[in-house]
Amino acid sequence: HPKNQMDLRLQPMSDELARAGDLFILLFRNPQDGMSYLRFVTKDRIQAIETAVNDWESELVYTARTLEGEERRWLSPDHPEAEQAQAVMLHYAVNRPIGALMGESDLTTMIPWLQRYSRMLEDRVRLHWAVRAFLWLVTVPANKVKEKQEQYRIPPESGSIVVHDESENWQAVTPSLHGVDAASDLKAVRGMIDAGSGYPPHWRGEAADANLETATAMKAPTERHLLRRQQYFTFLLQDLLYHAY
């Protein structure tokens, strides 16, 4: 149906499931022709989930906060009064611990290290900006210190020529960035980000010392994870179609 646009929603649905860990879908039924229209509620608006007394995996009611700040209760298809409801809510989750009601984002283990990496890069940018600043250390005999201080109170302009005798020594001092040390630190943080994502480094373009054999071995766990996610998303669509029917 044009109001559902399922062919355009599949990628945003998959992205939201991975980004938030939960997907809350509302099915509104048209009483005239039975057509169901789906709309979405973001995870941050869900306030509570009520389950059956004897089965906490059977979710019955979802309490959500509206944009106006009011609370609204949505029934799940398992609720006894779901057939008379204007709409029902479906809940799908990934990375959900056993016994938990909510899932977890794929980004949960990466966000702290992404923030650290961002701060480190910002610090390096600031240091590279500061490296363009330098100081001149001018060494002169003790009896000429005050005279030279007055002479060089205004530093020479860039490109100017200063002629001096052997008693006057000029030395430019710039910050030392220790770029080699920073590269190792940044690589270690990227390793933590890769560990959190579960994706091998060469998938984002960092080949490092990987060869064909190691790259093949590293991608196997990731492909198994993505295959399981694909199977779950297929189940999600089948379950959605079942309840809409």
C-alpha positions in Angstrom: 0.0 0.0 0.0 1.3 3.5 -0.8 0.9 4.6 2.8 3.1 1.7 4.0 5.9 1.9 1.4 7.4 -1.3 2.7 10.0 -1.4 -0.1 11.4 1.9 1.2 11.1 1.1 4.9 13.2 -2.1 5.0 16.6 -0.5 5.3 15.5 2.1 7.9 13.9 -0.7 9.9 17.1 -2.7 9.9 19.2 0.3 10.7 16.9 1.3 13.7 17.0 -2.3 15.0 20.8 -2.3 15.0 21.1 1.3 16.3 18.5 1.1 19.1 18.3 -2.6 19.7 14.5 -2.5 19.7 11.8 -1.9 17.1 8.3 -0.9 18.1 5.8 -1.1 15.3 2.1 0.0 15.4 -0.4 -1.6 13.2 -3.5 0.6 12.6 -6.4 -1.3 11.0 -8.8 0.3 8.6 -12.2 -1.1 9.6 -13.6 -0.6 6.1 -11.3 -2.8 4.1 -9.1 -4.4 6.7 -5.9 -2.8 5.5 -3.2 -2.3 8.1 -1.0 0.7 8.2 2.2 0.6 10.1 3.8 3.4 12.0 6.8 3.4 14.4 7.4 4.5 17.9 11.0 5.2 18.9 12.5 3.3 21.9 13.1 6.4 24.0 9.3 7.1 24.2 8.5 3.6 25.6 8.1 4.1 29.4 7.1 0.6 30.5 6.2 -2.9 29.3 3.6 -5.0 31.0 3.8 -8.8 30.7 1.6 -11.8 31.6 1.8 -12.7 35.3 2.9 -16.3 34.6 5.0 -15.5 31.5 7.3 -12.5 31.3 8.0 -13.3 27.6 4.4 -12.6 26.8 4.2 -8.8 26.5 0.7 -7.4 26.8 0.8 -3.6 27.2 3.2 -0.9 26.2 3.1 2.5 27.9 4.5 5.2 25.6 5.0 8.9 26.0 3.4 11.0 23.3 5.0 14.1 21.8 2.7 16.2 24.0 4.2 14.5 27.1 1.1 12.4 27.8 1.1 8.6 28.4 -0.7 6.3 26.1 -1.2 2.5 26.4 -0.8 0.3 23.3 -2.0 -3.3 23.4 0.0 -6.2 21.9 -1.7 -8.8 19.8 -1.5 -11.2 22.8 -3.8 -9.0 24.9 -7.3 -10.3 25.3 -8.8 -7.0 24.1 -6.5 -6.7 21.1 -9.3 -7.5 18.6 -11.3 -4.4 19.6 -8.3 -2.1 19.7 -7.8 0.6 17.1 -4.1 -0.4 16.8 -1.7 -3.0 18.2 2.0 -2.7 18.9 4.6 -5.2 17.9 8.0 -5.4 19.6 11.2 -6.8 18.2 14.6 -6.8 19.9 18.2 -7.8 19.2 21.1 -8.3 21.6 18.5 -9.0 24.4 19.8 -10.7 27.5 17.9 -13.7 28.7 15.0 -12.5 30.9 15.3 -8.9 29.8 12.4 -6.9 28.2 14.6 -4.6 26.1 17.4 -5.2 23.6 20.7 -3.4 23.3 22.2 -1.4 20.5 25.0 -2.8 18.4 26.8 0.4 19.3 26.7 -0.1 23.0 30.2 -1.5 23.3 31.6 0.9 20.7 30.3 4.3 21.9 32.7 4.8 24.8 35.7 4.1 22.5 34.3 6.1 19.6 34.0 9.1 22.0 37.6 8.5 23.2 38.8 8.3 19.6 37.0 11.5 18.7 38.6 13.4 21.6 42.1 12.0 20.7 41.7 13.2 17.1 40.5 16.6 18.3 43.5 16.9 20.5 45.9 15.9 17.7 44.3 18.5 15.4 44.8 21.2 18.1 48.5 20.1 18.5 49.1 20.3 14.8 47.7 23.8 14.8 50.0 24.7 17.6 53.0 23.3 15.9 52.9 26.2 13.5 53.8 28.5 16.4 57.4 28.6 17.4 59.8 30.7 19.6 63.2 32.1 18.8 65.8 31.5 21.4 68.6 34.1 20.9 71.8 33.4 22.8 74.0 36.5 23.3 76.8 37.5 25.7 75.6 38.5 29.1 76.5 42.2 28.6 74.3 42.4 25.5 71.1 40.8 26.9 69.2 44.1 27.6 70.4 45.6 24.3 69.2 42.7 22.3 65.9 42.5 24.2 65.2 46.0 23.2 66.4 45.4 19.6 64.2 42.3 19.1 61.2 43.6 21.0 59.4 43.4 17.7 60.2 40.0 16.0 61.6 40.2 12.5 59.0 39.7 9.8 58.9 36.5 7.8 61.5 36.5 5.0 63.6 39.3 6.5 67.4 38.9 6.8 69.2 39.3 10.2 72.9 39.7 10.1 74.8 39.0 13.3 78.3 38.0 14.5 79.4 34.7 15.9 78.5 35.8 19.5 74.8 35.7 18.6 73.1 32.3 18.2 69.5 31.9 16.9 67.5 28.7 17.6 63.8 28.0 16.7 61.8 25.9 19.2 58.6 24.2 18.2 56.4 21.7 20.1 57.3 18.0 19.8 54.2 16.1 18.8 55.6 12.5 19.1 53.5 11.5 16.1 54.8 7.9 16.2 53.5 7.4 19.8 50.1 8.9 18.8 49.8 6.5 15.8 50.2 3.5 18.1 47.7 4.8 20.6 45.1 5.6 17.9 45.5 2.2 16.4 44.9 0.6 19.8 41.7 2.5 20.2 40.6 1.5 16.7 41.2 -2.1 17.7 38.8 -1.6 20.7 36.2 -0.1 18.3 36.6 -3.1 15.9 36.3 -5.5 18.8 33.0 -3.8 19.8 31.6 -3.8 16.3 32.6 -7.4 15.6 33.8 -6.4 12.1 37.4 -7.1 11.0 39.6 -4.0 10.4 40.0 -4.7 6.6 36.2 -4.2 6.2 36.7 -0.5 6.9 39.8 -0.3 4.7 42.6 -0.8 7.2 44.5 -3.7 5.8 47.5 -3.4 8.2 49.4 -6.7 8.1 46.4 -8.8 7.1 46.8 -11.3 4.2 44.2 -13.4 2.4 44.4 -16.2 4.9 44.0 -14.0 8.0 41.3 -11.9 6.3 39.3 -15.0 5.5 39.6 -16.3 9.1 38.6 -12.9 10.6 35.4 -12.5 8.5 33.9 -15.9 9.4 32.5 -14.9 12.8 31.2 -11.6 11.4 29.4 -13.3 8.6 27.8 -15.8 11.0 26.6 -12.8 13.1 25.2 -11.1 10.0 23.5 -14.3 8.9 21.8 -14.6 12.2 20.7 -11.0 12.0 19.4 -11.6 8.5 17.4 -14.6 9.7 15.9 -12.6 12.6 14.9 -9.8 10.2 13.2 -12.3 8.0 11.3 -13.6 11.0 10.4 -10.0 11.9 8.8 -9.5 8.4 7.0 -12.8 8.5 5.6 -12.1 12.0 4.6 -8.6 10.9 2.7 -9.9 7.9 1.0 -12.6 10.0 -0.4 -10.1 12.5 -1.4 -7.7 9.7 -3.3 -10.6 8.1 
